[in-house]
């Protein structure tokens, strides 16, 4: 089994859909508030999926949403879950390929799970402080170069 949890993150809550394996959705989609109680409920669900999937920890896939995803990412890191952040353009392309043109959070969470099995996507790698500093320096250098030209 290769379990995955799709999270459609929005302001203050996320829609959750689980798959045990390709083409095997697990339970109905549900909503989780970005609160302590909401995340405790999500943790219980993650553990349940892991138990049903013969002890294999599920990966979590979500679309990049800027600052809305911050509490979710912090929760996943604290509990040492592997997560994948997908560029919204990739998920939009996958959604466009679907015959259904319905746009709901539940459908988006479902499509994120399907995307996990279709695409070769890698877990998120946290950038080190050196890389972030280098990126800022190159942006500053580019700004200074454009001013002096």
N, C-alpha and C positions, 0 to 999 in steps of 0.2 A: 504494500500500500504506500501511497504517496499523498498524505493528507495536506490540504491547503485551506486557509481561511481567507476569504475575500472581504476587505473592509472598504466600504464607500464612505469616506470621511467627509463630514460637513461641519458647520459651525455648531459646536456643543454636543454633537452625537455622531454615531457611525452606524451604518447598516451592515450587518454581519451575515455572511453565507459561508457554509463549510462544504467541502467535498472530501470524501475519503480517498477517492482515486478518480482518474479521468472518467467523466460521465456518471459519477456516483455522488450526487448531492446528498448531504447529511442534514436532515431536518429542514424546516422552513427558515427563511431569512427572518431576522429580528433586529431590533434597534437597541443600541447601547448608548447611554448618556456618558459624557466625558466627566464623570464624577468618581469619587472613591467607590461608592456603591456600584456604579455602572461597571467600572473596571474590575471589581471583585466578581461580578456576575460573568464578565468576559473571561476572567481567569478560570472560573469553574467550567465554563463551556470549552475552553482550550484544553483543560485537563480531561474532560469527557471525550473530546475528539481523539486525544492521544490514547486514551484507554481503549476506545473502540477500534482504533487503527493499530492495534497490537503493539502499543508502546512507542510508536513512531511519532515524534513531536511534529506538529503541523507547522509549515511555513506560513507566514502571513503576507499577503500581497495587498498593496494599497496604492492609490493614485496620489501623486504629489499634489498637495493642496496648500503649500506655503506654511503659514503659522497655524492653521487649523489642525494639522497633523502632529504638532509638537507634543501634546499630552499623550497621544496614542504611542508615539515613538518612545517617549520616556518610559511609559508603562511596559512596552515590549522589551526594551533594553534592561529594565530592572529585573524582569523575569526571564531574561536570557532566551528570548524567542528570535528566530531568524526571520527577518522581514525583508521584503522587496518593495522598493518604491519605483513605481512605473511613471514614466513621462506621460502627461495627459494626452499628448498627440498620439502615442502608441495605443492607448486605450480607446481613444476616439476612432482611430483607424479600425481597430477590432470591432467596435460597436457599429461602425458603418458597414462592415462586411456582413453583419447579421441581417437576416431578412426582416426581423421585427424592428420597427423604428420607434419602439416605446422607450421613453427616457424616465426611469424611476430609480430611486436609490437601490431598491431590492434587485432590479434587473442589472444595475451597474455592478453590484457586489457579485452577482452570479457570473457576469461576463469577465470580471477580474479573475475569478477562479478558472474559468475556461481558458483565459489568456495564459495563465500559469502553465497549463499543459500543452498549449500550442507553440508558444515562443520559448526560446532558450534565454531565459533571463536569470541574472545572477543576484544573489543577496546583496543588500546595500552594504557598502564599505564606508565606514566613517572616515572622513578626511582628517588628517593630522593637522596640528596647528601650523607646522612649517608650510604645508601646501596652501592653507588658507592665507597665510602671510605672503607667500609668493604670489598668489592670485591678486591680492590687494596691491602689492608693489607694482605688478605689471599693469594694472589698471591705472594707478597713479602715474606711471611713466608714460603711458599712452595719452593720458589727459594733458600732461605737461608738454609732450611732443606736439600734440595738436594745437595747443595754445601758441607755441613759439613758431609754428609754421606760417 
